[in-house]
Amino acid sequence: MKYLTKIFAGQSFISWGLQLIMIYLAWQVADHKIANNLWTIGGAAVLLLLIYMSLSHDSKARTKH
């Protein structure tokens, strides 16, 4: 777990991973492989909240040092 919170290029690996998942989700919707419905939009909203929380945690971790 310590490895996932390690800061790389200003963000933790968790933040990078969540952002890559969001890009993958958007790409799949754009290619019509995943339906653009309420479940997809809700999943994207949850993913955005997780990204925000992760970036906020990264910011707090940087200011402590």
C-alpha positions as CSV (number, residue, x, y, z in Angstrom):
1,M,0.0,0.0,0.0
2,K,2.9,2.4,0.7
3,Y,4.0,1.9,-2.9
4,L,0.6,3.1,-4.2
5,T,0.7,6.3,-2.2
6,K,4.3,7.2,-3.4
7,I,4.3,10.5,-5.2
8,F,5.3,10.4,-8.9
9,A,5.2,13.6,-11.0
10,G,3.1,15.4,-8.4
11,Q,0.5,12.6,-7.9
12,S,0.3,9.2,-6.3
13,F,0.1,6.0,-8.3
14,I,-3.5,5.7,-7.1
15,S,-4.4,9.0,-8.7
16,W,-2.7,8.0,-11.9
17,G,-4.5,4.7,-12.0
18,L,-7.9,6.3,-11.4
19,Q,-7.3,8.8,-14.2
20,L,-6.3,6.0,-16.5
21,I,-9.5,4.1,-15.7
22,M,-11.5,7.3,-16.4
23,I,-9.8,7.7,-19.8
24,Y,-10.5,4.0,-20.6
25,L,-14.2,4.5,-19.6
26,A,-14.5,7.6,-21.8
27,W,-12.8,5.8,-24.7
28,Q,-15.2,2.8,-24.4
29,V,-18.2,5.1,-24.4
30,A,-16.9,7.0,-27.4
31,D,-16.4,3.8,-29.3
32,H,-20.0,2.7,-28.4
33,K,-18.6,-0.4,-26.6
34,I,-20.2,0.7,-23.3
35,A,-23.7,2.2,-23.3
36,N,-24.0,5.9,-22.4
37,N,-26.7,5.5,-19.8
38,L,-27.4,6.5,-16.2
39,W,-25.3,3.6,-14.8
40,T,-22.2,4.7,-16.9
41,I,-22.7,8.4,-15.9
42,G,-23.1,7.4,-12.2
43,G,-20.0,5.3,-12.4
44,A,-18.1,8.1,-14.0
45,A,-19.3,10.5,-11.2
46,V,-18.1,8.1,-8.5
47,L,-14.8,7.8,-10.3
48,L,-14.5,11.6,-10.5
49,L,-15.1,11.8,-6.7
50,L,-12.5,9.2,-6.0
51,I,-10.0,11.1,-8.2
52,Y,-10.8,14.3,-6.4
53,M,-10.3,12.7,-3.0
54,S,-7.1,11.1,-4.1
55,L,-5.6,14.3,-5.5
56,S,-6.7,16.1,-2.3
57,H,-4.9,13.5,-0.2
58,D,-1.8,13.9,-2.4
59,S,-1.9,17.6,-1.9
60,K,-2.1,17.2,1.9
61,A,0.7,14.7,1.9
62,R,3.0,17.1,-0.1
63,T,2.4,20.0,2.3
64,K,3.3,17.9,5.4
65,H,6.9,17.4,4.2
